[in-house]
């Protein structure tokens, strides 16, 4: 497409497709107009890739990867920045979803039987905790979601010591491969967000020297550049979740998360706020949400004791006001942990029953969240 194809008065783009010769006309609004305004004012809108044949673009990509494994400069960064901006410009409707970890771990194809219950309770979507990509057939899961009128709003990553982005070289490589495999499955699932503490495993919390902290930070930044480049190429977002000080030493606050986003420098990297962790680390969750602003891409809603949202002391009214103020339109995923899933309960430090049943957490929690945050 050329800059001359943009009709600013009619707010439309008209061009002929090179392959078919058919004429295409696209109308755009203010957000897309701002993106187009950042592109060249004459000639090709994407001058570096426009002259290339389609096959040559792929070859150029591979040559760049041979020279720079991060593929983080030149036309690739520009192209993926525009791609993500266009996706975000579409706008989304807030969905209320439920993380499968409340009922099962690991999640497999057989566990799609839970979907009917989730739909009956009134959830819009499901967040899948995929511990290993081999555990599910994404096409089958997507079919069962569709059958029950549910969306896969997000996928939660499960990082272990063998996938640690600040671990040894082998762990880093396996971590990047695992996260990219999840992104592949997200395409089939039509999921928008990959969330969680993607940088390291839960429970790694130690007192490192300042020099070691800087080294680990640079290592994670390097690896997240690879992952977010892959996510951007597939039109997906990666949302990093700060955890409380007892579960990680790496990322505890929204402020630290914003620094990580700045250092990675990808439009595909956003923040993931969890009300349980933020209740411990943030002085005021409403203020933290406003500080995150447009960088907030995903939310986990959980009571201060890992139980039912609303049956706790968290200032939910402040959270609701802040979300409204920043015009948040991402998902609200109810995530809780109970003794009914022992593997997860142990790692999360759950030693007693918070509510009588997990069904109560799901149903009562959703009822409260819809009333308070919608």
N, C-alpha and C positions, 0 to 999 in steps of 0.2 A: 504494500500500500504506500501511496505517496501523500505528502502533506497537502498537495493540491486536491486530494480526494475528500478532504474534510470540508464540509459546508457548515461554517460556524453560524451562519444566520438560521439555517434550518436545523442545526444540531444533528447532522447526519454524516455518515461516511458512505460513499458509493465507489465501488470498484468492480473490476471483472476478474473472476477467478482464473488463474493461469492454466489450470488443468482442464476445466470444462468450458471456459469462455462465458459462463453464465454471469449475469449482472447481480450484484449483491448490494443492498442498501441497509445500513444499520443506523438507528437513531440512538443518541446518547444523552445522558443527563449531566448534571453538574459535576458529579464525582469523576466520571469517565472523561469529561471535558477537561478537568484539571490534570488528569494523567496525560491526555493527548497534548496539552499545552506545554508539557515538559519535553516533548519530542521535537525533532528538527522542524523548523518552520517552512522548509522547502525541500524538495526531493524525497527520497525514501524516508519513511517514518523510522525504519530500522535499517540504517544504511550499511551496517557491517554484514548482516546476514542476507539481505535482500538479493544481492547479485549471485549468490551461491545456488547451485542446483540442490534439490532436496537431499540427494545422496551425498553431495559434497559437505552439507551441513553436518551429517553424521560423522564423516571422515574428519572434519575439522575438530569436532568434539573429541574424538578419540585421540587425535594428535595433541590437543590441548591437555587431555588427561595424562598422556605420556610425559609431558613436560611439567605439568602442574596438577597433581592428583586432586587438589581441591577444586579445580575448574572455577576459580573464584575471581577471575578478572576478565576484561574484555567483554565481548558481546554476550557471554553466558550469564553473567551477573545482571546485565541490563535486561536481557530477555526474560529471565526468571523474576526479576523485580516487577516488570510490567505484568507478567502472568499472575503473580500473587495479588497485585493491586487490582487487577480486573476481577479476580475471584472475590476479593473482599468488597469490591464496589457493588457486587450483586445484592448485598444485604441478606440477612438471615433472620429467621424468627426464632426467638428463644424457645428451646425445648427442655423439658424435664425428663431426665433419663435416670437409669439405675445401673450401678456397677454390679456386674455378676458376682463379684467377690463376696457379697453379702450371703450368697447361697451356695457357691461352689468354687473349688479351686483344685485342680486346673479346670478351665472351661473346655469342653469338647463338643463334638457334633451332637451327642446324645442330650446335652443340656439345653438344647433349643426348646425342649419341652417346657422350660420356664417362661417362655415368651407369652404364652396365653395368659398366665397369671399376671405378668407385668402389664399387659394390655388391659386386663380386667380391672386392675387397680387404678388405671388412668395414666400410665407413663406414655410419653411420646416416643421415647427412644431408649436404646440400651447402650451401655458402655461395656465393651468386652475386654476383660483382662486376658490377654493371650500370652500365656507363659512360654509357649513354644509354637511357632508357626505350623508345625506338623500336627498339632492337636485338632485343627479344624480344617474343613473344606469351606473356604469363604463363599463359594457359589451356593452351597447347600445352606449355610447359615443365612445368607442374604435372602434366599428363597423363603425360608421359614420366618424371617423378619417381615417380609412383604406379606406373607399369608396372614400374619397377625396384625398387620397395620402398624408396624413399628419401623423406626429408622435405626441404623447403627450410627449414633451421633459421634462416637469417639472410640478409640482403642487405647487401652492403658498398657504401658510397657512394664515388663517384669525384669528388672536388672538384677543379676546375681554376680558374685565375684568373678565369674568367667566372662562377664560382659561389661566390666567396669571401664568406663571411658577415661578414668584416671588410673587404671591399673597397669599391668605390664603390657608389652607390645601385643602379645597374643590376646589378652583380654580386651584390649582396645579394638583390635581387628574384629573379634567375634561380636563385640558390642555394636559396632557400626553395621556389620552384616545383619545382625538380628533386627536392628531398628529399620534398616532398609527393607528387610523382608516383611516387616509389619506394614510398612508403607505400601508395598506391593499388594498386600491383602486388603488394605484400606481402599484401594482402587476398586477391587471386586465388591467390597462391602458398601461402597459409596459413603465411607466415613470421612469426616472433615478434619478431625483432630487426633494427633498422637500425643497423649499426655503422660504425666508422671515424672518421677525423678530420673530422667533419662541419662543423667550425667554419672550416676554412681549407684551402688546398691544400698538399700535400707539397712542401717545398723553400722555403717562405716563412719564412726565418729571418734576422732582422735585429735590430740593436741600436736599439730605439726609446727615446725619452725616457719618463720615468715618466708624464707627462701623456698622451702618445700611447698608451701601453699601457692606461691607464685608459679612454681613449675607445674603443679597439678592444674592450676587454672588455665595456663597456656595449653596444656595437653587437652583438656576438655574443650576449649575453644576450637582447637585444631580439628578435633573429631566432630564437633557439632557443625562446623562449616561443611564437612562432607555430607553429614546426614541432612542438614537443612537444604543443601544444594539439591540433593536427591528428592526431598519432599517438595521443593518448589517446582522441580521439573514435572512432578506428578500432580501439582495443584493442591497439595496438602499442607497443613500447619503442624509444627512441633511446638508443644507448650510445656515449658519446664516448670516443675513444681518445687518450690522451696519446702523443706521439711523442718520439723522442730529440732532443736539442738541435741536431743537424745537419739535421734535417728540419722542425722548427718552433720558433719562439720563443714560441708562444702557450700550449701546454699540454704539460708534460713529465712531471709526476708525478701520482700518485694524490691527493696532498694538494691540488694545484691543481684536479684534477678534481672533488673533493668541494666545493670552494669554488664552482665553476661550477654544480654541481647545486643548491647552496644558493641561489645568486643567481637561477637560473632558476625554482626553486620548483615544479617539476612532478614528479608521481609517475611520469611516463612517461620521465624522464631518468635513466639509469644510467651506470655506468662500463664501459669496455671496456679490459681489460688485455692487452697484447701482451708476451709473454715476451722477445722480442728487444729492444724499446725499454726495457722495465723493467729488463733486465739492465744497461743503460747508466745509467739515471737513478735507480733505486731502490737504496738501500744494502743492502736485504734484501727480496727479493720476497715471502717468507712473511709478514714483518711488514707489508708494504704491502697484501697481500691481506686480512689480519686488520683492518687499519685501514679498508679499503674496506667490509668486512662486507656487509650486506644491499644496499649500493649497487652491488655488483659484478654486472653483468648479462651479460657476455660475455667470452670469452677467446680470444685467438689464441696458439696454441702453435707456437713456432719455435725452432730452435737459435740459439745466441749468434752464429753466423756466417751466419744466414739459411738454414742447412742443416737436417739431420735432428734433430728433438728426441731427446735421449738420447745423441747422438754429439757432445757438447759439454760445457762446464764449468758449465752452469746447475745450481743446486741444486734438482733436481726433487722430491726427497724433502720439502724444506721447503715447496715449493709444494703438494704433495699434502696434507701435514698441515694447511696453512692452509685449503685448500679444504674439507677435511673439517670443520675447526673452525667455519667460517662456514656450513656446510651448503649449499654452493654446488650449485645444480641447473640451471645454464644450460649452454649448449653449450661444447665445447672444439673450436675450429676450427683445423685444421692449415693454416697459411699460410706458404708459402715462396716465394722468388723465385729463378729460375734464368736462365741465359743463353738458354734455349730460347724465352723470351718477351722479345725485345729491348727493346720499348717500356717495359715495366715494369722490366726489369733496369737500364736506363740511369737511370731516375728514382730507383731504390732504391740506386744505387751498387754494383751487382753487376758486377765486372769479371773474375771467374774462376769456374771451375766448383767448387762445393762438394762435390758427390757425382758419381758416375759417371753416374747417370740420375735423372730426377725421379720415375720410378716407384719407385726405391729410397727416395727421401725420403718418398713417400706411404705405401708399405707398411711400411717399417721404422719410420717415425715413428708410424703408427697402432698398430703392435704394441707399441711402447714406451709410448705414452700410455695405452693400455688397461691395460697391466700396472701402470703407476705411479699413474695418477690415478683409475681407475675405483673 
